[in-house]
Amino acid sequence: MIKKIFLLTTLAGCMLAGCNDFDCCMPTAINVEPNPVTLGPAARSAETVYLVSTLTWAVIDKPYYLTVSPDEGYAGYTPVTISADANNTGQERSGVVTFMAANGDKSKLNVTQMPVVGVTSITVTPATKSVVVGGAITLTANVLPANATEKGVTWSSSDPSIATVDPAGVVTGVTLGSVTITATAKDGSGKTGTATVTVNDPYTDEGVEISGIIWATRNVDMPGTFATNPEDAGMFYQWNRNIPWPSTGTITGWDDTTPSGTGYYSVNSPCPTGWRVPNSSELSRLGSGVWGSFNGIPGTTFGTGANTLFLPAAGSRWYEDGHLHEVGITGIIWAFEQENDILACCAWFMSDGRHSGYSRKWSAHSVRCIKI
């Protein structure tokens, strides 16, 4: 940005001397202000100085990487732009521009230019993410070092027919599949960062097999659909009901009546077609699991190798008034059968492992389905 600073000291001195005519107040030779000046590292980085001279003048010496415009002029008060090529030397550089008046007097301007700081690395977060067809997620490019001169990136998709990405890093799912999204540094350093995005169908899930049972890899979201990502909480449900309750925020109209029935019947199941609510025996076959996190969300991983299952510690909604309870600490998924008229079976998982237990039927918990 060109900065215009006016030289007032000469005129002020003239007025103190009792001279109100600009011409009589001009210095005897030549002067330039402000001095020194500092330029940015990028090409065409510029500053404006002001040259005051009683005579014609010209630039007689300057560094090769600086441009002075104009480089000569008449007596008077002249704005002069000092600009530079990009400083790719890796270090600060200094130079002197010498102005000379017709009588041989000189004024020297000291110019410092900061170096270009190149990008050394780019990390895209999250590194793995899912999106449903027609849905969108936003990726972030973390560029280092923090003082890089040009921190902008260009986004690209390895297959826009599966997922597109816009200049802001917003990825939109087009059709089922996986793509690599790349952020490339704009500074010409060639540095890149990548993320893998999988486009899912909210109505289907490939599932993973653990102890002979095929589990959905995602919680139930709205009735008949799966959440977008394995770490997403999805929606909460009261036992043997298919009315969804949000897993975030506050709610009104909480239903504190006791659900009827002796099992989580298919007519009330929120599982997508081809899936059902597991029973207690099937839940127990998951094993203890390993507490940890996935994409920054706490939870428990079950299974081994390619057949692993992540259950987020989504918390639950408390039976009394539906307030959120133990989000990030505990995850609870419903089982098919009841314990009695008040309690239904469920599985709890937290940092000390998975536990079989019971919960009031009108509490709201996660639903994780198994293949029929």
N, C-alpha and C positions, 0 to 999 in steps of 0.2 A: 504494500500500500504506500503510495507516495505521500510523504509527509511535508507539508509546507510550513516552514518556520520563517517568519519575517524578521529581518534585521532592523531593530528599533534603536539600538545604542547610538548609531551615528547621528540619526536625526535628533535624538534627545540631547546629545552633546552640542549639536549646532544651536539648538534653541537656548540652551544655557549660556551659549556664547553670544546670544543676541542676534543670531542670523536666522531669518525666517525664509530665506530663498533656498530652495532645494539645491540649485546648482552651486551656490557658494558653500554649501555644507558638505559637498562630496569630499571623500578622502583624497589625499594628494596623489594616490596611485591606485591600489587595488586591494580588495579584501573579500573573503568568502566565509559565509556563515550558514548553518552551524558547522562546526569543525571540532572534532572528527565526526564521521558518520559510520554506522554499521549496517551492512546489507545482509539480507537473508541468503540461504544457500541455493535457492532455486534459480533457474534461468529467468532472466528479465526482472529479478529482484531489484528494486529501485528506491532511491531517495532523492528529494529535491533540495538543493542548496541555493543560496542567493548570493550572486556576485555583484559587488558595488565597486565601480571604477570611474575615475575621472577621464579615462582615455580608452581608446579601442584596446581590445585584449584578445588573447588566443590561448588555447591549451598547447603547451609545448612538450609535455611529457605525461605519460600515464601507463599503468600496467596493461598488458595485452588483453586481459579478460574484462576490462572495464570499457564502457561506452559513455561518452560525455556528449550531451546534446542540449543546447548548441555548443560547439567547441571553439567559437569565436564570437565576438560581439562588439557593440559600440559602448561609449561612455553611458553610464546610467545604472539602473537597478535591474538585474537580469536573473530570472529563475533558470537554474541549470539542473537537468536530470542526470543523475549518476546511476547507471545500471550495470549488471554483471551477468556473465555466463554462469551456468551451474558450477558450484564448487564441489567437484568430485575428487578432490585431493585427499579427503579423509581428515583434513586438519584445517584450522583457521588460517586464513591468509590475509596479509596486510599489504597495502600499496599506497602510493602518493600520486595525486594528480596535481600538476604544477600549472598554474595560470600565470601569464605574464602580460603586463600592460605595455603600451607602446613605448614608454620611457625606460623599459627594462626592469621595473619593479615586479616582484613575484609574490604570489600567495600560494601556499601549499596546503592541499586538502588531504588529510589522512583518512583512508578508507579501509575498514575491516570487513571481511566477509566470512560468515560462519560456514562450516562445512556441511555437505549433504550427509545425513545419517541414514544409512541403508537399512532395509528390513532384514532381520536375521532369522526370524521364524514366524510362522502363522499356525495357530491352533484353532480349529473349528469346534465349537461346542453347541449342542451335545455331539459327541463323536458318532453315536448311533441313535437313530430316532425313527419312529413310524408315523405314518399319516394315512388317513383313510382316503379313498377315491373321492375327489372333490374337496377334501379338507386341506388345511394349510398349517404349516409350522414355520417358525423363524429360527434360523441359525445365526450364530454370532462368530465373527472372525476376531480372534485375539492376536493383535500384531505386536511383535517385539522388535527392537526396544521401544519403550514408551515414548522416547523422544525422536523416533524415526521422522524424517522430513516429510515423507509421503506415506501415510498410513492407510490410504484407500486400497480396496481390493475389488477385483472383478469376479463375479460369481458365474459358474457354469455347471451344467448337468451332463453326466455321461450319456444320458438317454432321455431327452425331453419328451419322448412319447410315453414314458413312465411317470416322470415327475419333472416339472419345470422349476426354475429358480429365477427370481427377479433381482434387480440391482441392489435391493436392500436385504437379500438373503432369505426372502420368504419363499418357501418350497411348497408347491401345490401338487397334490397327487392326481395323476391322470388315469392310470390303469395299474393293475396288480403287477408287482415286481420290485426289484431293488436297483438303486442307482447310487453312483458316487457323486457327491456335490463338492466342487472344488472352489476354493477362494485363492485367487492369484494376486500377488502384490502388484500394484500399479507402478511402483518405482523402477521396474525393469530388472529387479534383482533375481527374478525367477523363483522366488520363494512361494510355496503353496501350502495349503492346509486342506484336509478333506474330511468329509463325514459320509457315513452310509445311511441312506434313507430307504426304508421299506414301505411300500404302498400296500395297505391292507384293505380287505373287504370287511365292513363292520358286521356282516351277517355270517361270515365264515371264519374258521380258524383251522390251521393245519394240525394243531395239537402236538403234544409230546407224550410218549409212553413211559410210565413209571410203574413198576411192579404189575405189569399187565393191564394197566388202566390208561386210557388216552385222556389226558387233561387238556383243557383249553389253556392257551398261553396268556389269556387276558381275562380280567374280571368282566362281569356283565355290566353294560352301561344302561341305556334305555332298554325297556323290554324287547327281547328279540335281537339285540345287538351286543357286540363286544366293544370294550373300550379300545382306544386307538393303540396304546402302548402297554407292554407288560407291567410297567411301573405305575400306570394310571389307576386311580382308585375306582373309577367307574361310579355307579350309583349304589346306594344302600337300599336294602329291602327288609321289611318285616317278614317274619317267617310265614310261609304259605300264602303270601300276598305278592302280587306283581305290580304294585304301585311304587314307583321309584322315589327315593328321597336323595337330595343332593349330598355329596360327600364334602362340600365346603360351604361356608357361610352360615347364616342364621335362617331359620324357617318359621313358618306359621302354620296353624291348622294341624298340629301333630295328632295322630290317631293313637290314643292310649287304651283302646279296647283290645281285648285278647283275641287273636286270630282263632278261628275254628279249625277243626280237622285233626287227624292223627298223623298226617304226613304232608310233605311239601309236594302236593299233587301236580301233575303235568299241566292241568288246566290253569293253575296259578303260577307256574314256573316262569321266570323271566328269561330263562335260557333260550338261545336261538334254536331254530328247528334242527333236530338231530342231536341235541344235547340235553342233559338233565342234571338235576341237583344230586350230588353224591351222598351216599349214606355214611354212617359213622365208621363202619368197617373199611370202606373204601378210603375215607380220609386218613385212617390210621396207617394205611399202606404207603403214605407219603414219607414216613419216617420222621426223624427229628428236624432235619434241615439245617442249614447254616445261615446264621444271622449276618447281615451285611447291608449293602445298598446297591442300587442299580440306577444309573443316571441321576445320582444324588438323592434318591428316595430310599429310606430305610425299609427293610423287609427281610424275608427269608427265602433262600434258594433251596429247592428240593431237586433230587435226581443227580445224575452224573453225565459227563461228556456232552453229547449233542442233545440228550434228553433231559434238559434242566427246565425248571419251572420257578418263576419268581412271583411271590405273593407280597404285595406292598403292605406295609403297616399303615393301613388307611384309617385305623381307629374305627369308631362306630357312632351311632346316635343313641343316646341314653334313653331308657324306657320311660322315664317320668315325663320329660318335656321335649325330647328330641335334640338336646344340645350335643355338640360334638364331644367325643370322649377319647382320650389317649391317641390322638392322631400322631403318627410317627413313632409310637411306642408299641402298639399292639395291633395285630390284624385278626379279624374274626370272620370265618366263613360258615355259612349255614350247612347243616346236614339235613337229610331227608326226614328222619323220624323225630318224634317228640319224646320227651322224658315223662311228662305228665300233662295235665290240662294247662299248666302255667308255663312250663319250661320246654324248650326244644333243644335238640343236640346241635353241637357246633364244634369247631376246632379253633383253638387260640394259638397264635404263634407270636413269639416275642424274642428278646435277646437270649433267653435261657432255653429256647426250643419250642416244639409244638406240643400242645396239651389238648386232650379231649375234655369236653365239658358241656355245660348247659347255659342257656341264656333265656331271659324272659322273651316270650314269643313276640311281643310288641316292641322290643328293641329292633334297631335296624343295622344290619351287617352287610358285608360283601357277599356276593354269590360267585363262586367259581365252578364251572360246569364240567362234566365229563361226557365223553361220547357215548351215545346209546348203542 
